[in-house]
Amino acid sequence: MNLNAYGYGPPHARRWILVDVGVTFGGLDTPGIDLICADPDYLIGEQIDAIFLTHAHEDHIGAVGLLYPRLKTKAPIYATPFTTELVRSKMQERGVDARWLKPVALGGTVVAGPFTVTYITLTHSIPEPNALAIDTPAGMVLHTGDWKIDPDPQIGGPTDIKGLTALGDRGVLAMVCDSTNVFEEGESGSEESVKQGLIDLIAEQTQAVAVTTFASNVARVKSIIEAAEQAGRSVCLVGRSMHRITDAAKAVGILPRTLEFIDESEAKSLPAENILYLCTGSQGETRAALGRISRNEHRNVSLGEGDCVIFSSRIIPGNEREIFAMQNALADQGVRIITPRMVTQPIHVSGHPCRGELQKMYQWVRPEIAVPVHGERRHIMEHAAYAKSLQIPQAVAPRNGSLVRLAPGPAEIIDLVPAGRLLLDGKILVPEGAQGLNERRKLSENGLVLASVVIDEAGDVIDGPVVVVRGFSESDGRLADESLDDLDEAADAAVRKMKRKTRLDDDMVEREIGRALRKACETTFGRRPMIDVTVLRS
């Protein structure tokens, strides 16, 4: 969930630009939450001159529609054409005015207050990835965004080595650089080798083939389409993201506007050896196309004995359980699973730089300061050490919220500003410590106990207490939607022990019943559920 801010000037008159406004995704520790983004509270009310987007991956653009209104700014949002196409639809989905979105030509330059920002063409696993050369009176910063060095990226031009070297000749104060693959030696590999690997592998298959990859990797999508055509297979896109990305690529001319796919209903009528399904869901996402296919829940697409699924993707750390569960479900249906580690030909390469590529970038740019970003803490620390080993004079290893002074004087972290997370709960952005989310976690772990009692104005019990539980079972295995004897007795005893006068105080009644139920739950079930007590007056 990238969000970077560059400031120039003294604190009382500082001007800012933002670079990328992305999301990450909810997990098991955030039940009911799909999207998470950075909390920009520190920047609200500041003078923001512009927002620049480096490329169209969700962790760089996914929060634009969510956070732009929250920033209370009318700063223009700059992006190259493909990224613009995708961001526009995201803003419109959120009801945000897209007139502030401004397309920039590849290699274009924008002046925003004291900042002059030039887009530098790089290569990555999505069309139109860019570094930003951010020029200020205090010096130039190169913000790389996500990148690799691919001499034959299949779509778009190669890395602008000449432009990067020219920046180095002028003098670069700092390079803020991708750290994702800093532990990997060598280079990440080219999409050209993947294309040939997919052509060979798909040609070997004799029944229906499904290929899953990241929809945003349009070069990979193009290679899969070409491999299918050479094998005599028609391509059917399965999953909303596949349609959205290919539509955007065709709209800006990255893919041919005449490119056609067969729809899911047509695909069912074709012989198995003549169809290739290009699916979303490589990371085991429950609602993505391949996940639904694996559970036999897709309305149009099914796979069976002898069919195969090719994973032209890697396992993102943290997704192992979901991916393996999906692969096992497919295997139960007789589907063969093919992953990059199972074949000799390359069918996936990373979109991020390995150490050999980092070395080249530092040799071209020659910054005075290295600022590693885009990685876990161990990646950031290793990248800083690696930069120093390449004779970069200074390296700073920031954390989320680090305020880094690049100039004047030596680079150092001078402050730690608020840098929390906002979670999209339905249609509402809430802070990560919101009470409702904490309650939801507790509910998911320990269940819920509901108790109600009716007491008249004289303090006599008219009905109850009635106790109902949700989310755990009784020891004898009966369903837990009935009142439970031990809890009924505990609640009843708590009410009986109370003096008639005390029963006139709703708060006291709720407190005593709640205390009794809490103790009984722990004794009987070993759990500490949420407890909600309602007192009704008759």
PyMOL commands that set and color helices and strands:
alter all, ss='L'
color gray80, all
select helices_A, chain A and resi 11-13+41-43+58-61+64-71+81-93+98-100+161-170+191-203+218-230+240-251+264-267+272-274+289-294+320-332+340-342+355-365+377-389+435-446+485-497+502-504+506-525
alter helices_A, ss='H'
color red, helices_A
select strands_A, chain A and resi 3-8+15-21+23-25+35-38+47-52+77-79+101-103+109-112+115-121+130-136+139-143+174-178+209-212+234-238+275-279+308-311+336-338+369-373+394-395+402-405+412-416+421-425+428-431+448-455+461-470+530-537
alter strands_A, ss='S'
color yellow, strands_A
deselect
rebuild
show_as cartoon
